Amino acid sequence: MKNWKRILSIGIIISITSAALSYAEMTVPPHPADGGGMASGQFLGPGFPGGLPGGESKTLTVGGGMPGISSGAGPTTQQTPGEPQAAGQQASGDTPSAGQAGGPGGTVPSPGNPAGQAAQAVQEPEVAAEGAVLIDGASGKVLYGKNADQQFYPASITKVMTALLTLERCSMGDMVGFSASATTNLESGAVSLDITEGDRLTVEQCLYGLLMKSANEIGNGLAEHMAGSVSGFAELMNARARELGCTNTHFANPHGLNDASHKTTPHDMALIMRAALQNEVFRRITTTRTYDFPATKKAGARTITMGHKMIYPSDSRYYEGVVGGKTGYTSLAGNTLVTGAERDGVLLIVVIMKSKQTHYADTKALLDYGFANYAALMAR
């Protein structure tokens, strides 16, 4: 009889203990290798055989089975796709990496991230210029901005708009005649190809002179050819800017020489450059290193060279993949620069404004930043 009571007591104790353990709080130790090997803030769950980061342990409520393995019975602490994520985890739409891309706990591959690597914090580059923007050429998405919607004097990057309108409205073989007003209405020291009244050039020759040499009288000549006057052409420029989505731009001339009312923003200028880069002739001209310019009344035939230094392989500022660009400088604008570069099917556009000779370094820094972090920046 005593033995029977003893056996019964032991059985009751075992039953109570088993029931309590079915939904007990269990402490999961850190993974012995490196504290879990998971990104900060991730919980142990299906597909995560390790522990938590930094040697931490996490109290999980486990319903039957082993910690971190769902047995189908009882609640398990784990993240569900679509759930709000804890601080330190990946952005919504990315799931934590567990070794199988696209599966539970995996990261879905994306352009620029074909291996499905986990997203990491992106360090923005230092940009010395007062205004700058980096956009995706395909979508127009802003990937970086510094005073991107603030107005600045553009200087000769204005000529990107002049070239765009010329390519949209003229044939390359059209003849452009130059008037006295076109060739003399320039400020002292303005870049010129010594074109004078009565000179005639084809539109194609004008575009090479405009974009490579940055000849200001050619801007005036093209403006008069298309609109009858510089002021009339400025109206066309502003109307086209609005069509492209520019919201804070006012052009007063076709060349960018100093004018208190002639201003645009880095973002607006990037939109204009994006439209220009869709034209193959613009790309071809702005990546040409040398061009044989014809003789005019005051000057014989000569070879002109491109002002944008990032297209010359022998130059320390060379950048692989540049598909177009334009330089600018005036006393009020400082250095300005627009550049498009393409790698592995990704087109990036950088605009630098109000720079003190850092325009090339700033452009390189932003292009490097954009190409290295393209998938992460596009996902933000």
HUUR-V118261 format. One line per field, one symbol per residue. psi: psi as a letter, one per 30 degrees, with the letter a starting at -180 (. if undefined). Layout:
BEGIN
psi->???
END
This chain:
BEGIN
psi->eeeeeeeeeeeeeeeeeeeefehlkkkkllkfehgeglkkfklkakfifaallggllkjkjkjlalkgkkffjlkkjlkkkfkkklkflllkfklkkgfjkfakglkkllkfhffhkkklkkkklkkelfklkklkfefgkkfkkjhfgkklkfbffefeeeeeeeeffllffkkkkkleeeffiklkfkklghklkfkklleeeeeeeefefhkefeeeeeeeeeffleeeeeeeeeeeeeefgkfhkjkflgfglkkffjlaleeeeeeeeeeeffjeeeeeeggkekkjklkaefklklkllkfjfffjffkfgkkkgkgllkllkleefaklkkkkkkkhgkkkkkkkkhliggeeeeeeeeeeeeefgeeeeff.
END
